[in-house]
Amino acid sequence: MNSIKGKNRRDSYFLDQLPAEVRSQLSLLDDAQLNLLFILVSIVLRIQTLQVQRGLLLAEAFSPGEFDASACPDPFVMQVVASVLTFYALIGFQKQSQGIAAQTAAAGQDTSAADTESLLGMIVILVSLVRFGLLLGTTDAGQGQTALPELEADTEDI
């Protein structure tokens, strides 16, 4: 778990005085907030990717052959970074889910809901890995810019 930090030393001192259970729950919330931030950044990056692809498409449509696409950010790289950020957040949520399942089992409570949550999280991670593999397969080794037929498939990744 991450250490719980306040806005300044005094806040941190007071947080250290809280019961262990409260500190544990605060840490879970802090980790969830960080994971959501990674997902939010990923979404913003994907929106920016669509804007770049739209600009490339319009530039090529209005002035074929005259526009230097290398002057724009590479949409493929942007998509890879967004996918990695999402994957990192999913792994973080999965760790939380497994931790909650372990705590539930240690408390002697019914673990069926926690086990189901953990299993579903693993399925989401597996789907994310498959989609990431498909994304990596959409470009040739020497081709960085996304081709026009791939634009439709790329928007489905969002």
C-alpha positions in Angstrom: 0.0 0.0 0.0 1.1 3.5 -0.6 1.8 5.7 2.4 -0.9 8.1 3.2 0.2 11.7 2.9 -1.5 14.9 3.7 -1.0 18.2 2.1 1.7 19.1 4.6 3.6 17.6 7.4 1.0 18.4 10.0 -1.7 16.7 8.0 0.6 13.6 7.6 1.1 13.6 11.3 -2.6 13.6 12.1 -3.2 10.9 9.5 -0.6 8.7 11.2 -2.7 9.0 14.4 -5.7 7.4 12.7 -6.6 3.7 13.4 -4.9 1.2 11.0 -8.2 0.3 9.5 -9.0 3.9 8.6 -5.5 4.4 7.1 -5.9 1.2 5.1 -9.2 2.4 3.7 -7.7 5.8 2.9 -4.9 4.1 1.1 -7.3 2.1 -1.0 -9.2 5.3 -1.9 -5.9 7.1 -2.8 -4.9 4.1 -5.0 -8.3 4.1 -6.7 -8.1 7.8 -7.3 -4.6 7.4 -8.9 -5.8 4.6 -11.1 -8.8 6.7 -12.2 -6.4 9.5 -13.0 -4.4 7.2 -15.3 -7.7 6.2 -17.1 -8.7 9.9 -17.4 -5.3 10.8 -18.9 -5.7 7.8 -21.3 -9.1 9.1 -22.4 -7.8 12.6 -23.0 -4.9 11.1 -25.0 -7.3 9.0 -27.1 -9.4 12.1 -27.8 -6.2 13.9 -28.9 -5.3 10.9 -31.1 -8.7 11.2 -32.9 -8.1 15.0 -33.4 -4.7 14.3 -35.0 -6.1 11.5 -37.2 -8.9 13.9 -38.2 -6.4 16.6 -39.1 -4.3 14.2 -41.1 -7.3 13.0 -43.0 -8.5 16.5 -43.8 -5.0 17.6 -44.8 -4.6 14.7 -47.1 -8.1 15.2 -48.6 -7.6 19.0 -49.3 -4.0 18.9 -50.4 -3.0 15.4 -51.4 0.7 14.8 -51.3 1.6 18.3 -50.1 1.1 17.8 -46.4 4.0 16.5 -44.3 2.5 14.0 -41.9 5.7 13.6 -40.1 5.2 17.1 -38.6 2.2 15.7 -36.6 2.4 13.5 -33.6 2.3 9.8 -34.5 -1.3 8.6 -33.7 0.0 5.0 -33.2 2.5 6.1 -30.5 -0.3 8.1 -28.8 -2.6 5.0 -28.9 0.1 2.8 -27.5 0.8 5.2 -24.6 -2.9 5.5 -23.9 -3.3 1.7 -23.9 -0.3 1.3 -21.5 -1.8 3.9 -19.1 -5.2 2.0 -19.2 -3.4 -1.3 -18.7 -1.5 0.1 -15.7 -4.7 1.3 -14.1 -6.4 -2.1 -14.7 -3.6 -3.9 -13.0 -3.9 -1.5 -10.1 -7.6 -2.1 -9.7 -7.0 -5.9 -10.0 -4.4 -5.7 -7.1 -7.0 -3.9 -5.1 -9.7 -6.5 -5.9 -7.4 -9.3 -5.0 -6.5 -7.6 -1.7 -10.1 -7.1 -0.8 -10.8 -10.8 -1.6 -7.9 -11.8 0.6 -9.2 -9.6 3.5 -12.7 -11.0 3.0 -11.4 -14.6 3.2 -9.2 -13.8 6.2 -12.3 -12.4 8.0 -14.1 -15.6 7.4 -16.8 -14.0 5.3 -18.4 -15.2 2.1 -15.9 -14.6 -0.7 -18.1 -15.3 -3.7 -18.7 -11.7 -4.6 -15.0 -10.8 -4.1 -13.9 -13.8 -6.1 -16.3 -12.9 -8.9 -15.0 -9.4 -8.9 -11.4 -10.6 -9.1 -12.2 -13.0 -11.9 -14.0 -10.3 -13.9 -11.0 -8.0 -13.4 -8.7 -10.7 -14.8 -11.0 -11.1 -17.9 -10.9 -7.3 -18.4 -7.1 -7.4 -18.3 -7.0 -10.3 -20.7 -9.3 -8.4 -23.1 -7.1 -5.4 -22.7 -4.0 -7.4 -23.6 -5.7 -8.9 -26.7 -6.7 -5.4 -27.9 -3.2 -4.1 -27.2 -1.8 -7.0 -29.3 -4.3 -6.1 -32.1 -3.2 -2.5 -31.9 0.5 -3.4 -32.2 -0.5 -5.6 -35.2 -2.1 -2.7 -37.1 1.2 -1.1 -38.1 4.1 -2.3 -40.0 7.6 -2.0 -38.4 8.5 0.8 -40.7 5.2 2.6 -40.8 4.4 4.9 -37.9 1.4 6.8 -39.2 -2.0 5.0 -39.1 -3.4 4.3 -42.5 -6.9 5.6 -43.4 -8.6 2.2 -43.4 -7.4 1.6 -39.9 -9.0 4.8 -38.5 -12.4 3.1 -38.2 -10.9 0.2 -36.2 -8.9 2.5 -34.0 -12.0 4.4 -32.9 -13.5 1.2 -31.7 -10.6 0.8 -29.2 -12.0 3.7 -27.3 
